[in-house]
Amino acid sequence: MPALASHRKPRTRVRSTAPAIGLTSAALASVTLLSSQSAMAAPAPKPSIEEVRKKVDDLYRQAGNATQKYNQAKEATDKQRSKVDALLDDVAKRTEKLNDARRTLGNYAAAQYRNGGLAPTATFFLADDPQSFFDQTHLMDRMAERQQQAVANFRTQQAKASKQRAEAVESLETLTESQAALRTSKQDVRTKLAEARTLLSKLTAEEKARLAELERKKEAEAKRKAAELAKKQAAAAKEAERKAEASGGSGTETGSGSDTGSGSDTGTSASTKAEKVLAFARAQIGKPYVWGATGPSSYDCSGLTQAAWKAAGVDIPRTTWDQVNVGTRVATADLQPGDLVFFYDDISHVGIYKGDGMMIHAPKPGANVREESIYYMPIYGSVRPA
């Protein structure tokens, strides 16, 4: 019987491998099917030119907002750096005074060590005469007073030095925070501008032509609204002049959509300032917009308005968010040359009104300072700085 067992065929394991082969085939088939479906899937729809224009405009607006944050952070950084420098100078001076007080105390201590301390009775007996004793005692009392003053002075200087060092440390921490905000704002501006450039770079020549046509239509509509405002302002000026003549007024100055005044010194002064503002602004036409720039070779929007009013002898803040709170609020219908017009709900842009519904402004990256209708962008509000 054992011999018969040796002739048995070895068991085969065909069935154990068959399921694995089946699973592998099924997996490959699934991958192939999914790949085919992915290849056949429709690509994402390309945005329309109107959508691209809206997106680009929004990115430029966001970049303008980030630019104002950058300007704000830079202004805070500059002020804080000046404060820190002044504090460090004070600390150095205070430290020198502290060292002087310390040296004075050291001299007194050394003198006491050299001379030793004698009791008053011993000093009396060792003196040549009673008057010498009293003279010496009076001198010692004065020296004691000086020592006390020296100690008090040392403590005062020490306390002031410690306080100023603490202020300097706190100011340095604030400066570090301002610098961090500055870097963040700078990166935000660059990111938004890069996104806008990327969107525009993907347009075909035909799409760019269509985008340019949309811009022309937008400009034409903005100019039409500006012309309407100019007519209304001119009519209002004529009516004001007629009423002034009828009532025997003082010769009110009028202009088309601009310059109204009573002939007083205040009105003349305001008009003169406005003329200087506009003269400066016109001289900058053609210079490039550069975010964060304040001149003289390039400007951002609020940098231009700040420089223009400074040329008229009026200092206004750096950012649009602060400039909008300067002076007197003015309705669009009552705008006069030199007034500042602000745009968008986030007040991220500003221009200088020149009359007839037009303004001079630094528009956006890639553009130059130019004249444009105030209706090219949504108006937030307007102010008259002085």
Secondary structure, 3 states (H helix, E strand, C coil): CHHHHCCCCCCCCHHHHHHHHHHHHHHHHHHHHHHHHHHHCCCCCCCCHHHHHHHHHHHHHHHHHHHHHHHHHHHHHHHHHHHHHHHHHHHHHHHHHHHHHHHHHHHHHHHHHHHCCCCHHHHHHHCCCHHHHHHHHHHHHHHHHHHHHHHHHHHHHHHHHHHHHHHHHHHHHHHHHHHHHHHHHHHHHHHHHHHHHHHHHCCCHHHHHHHHHHHHHHHHHHHHHHHHHHHHHHHHHHHHHHHHHHCCCCCCEEECCEEEECCCHHHHHHHHHHHHHHHHHHHCCCCEECCCCECCCCECHHHHHHHHHHHCCCCCCCCHHHHCCCCEEECHHHCCCCCEEEECCCCCEEEEEEECCEEEECCCCCCECEEEEHHHCCEEEEEECC
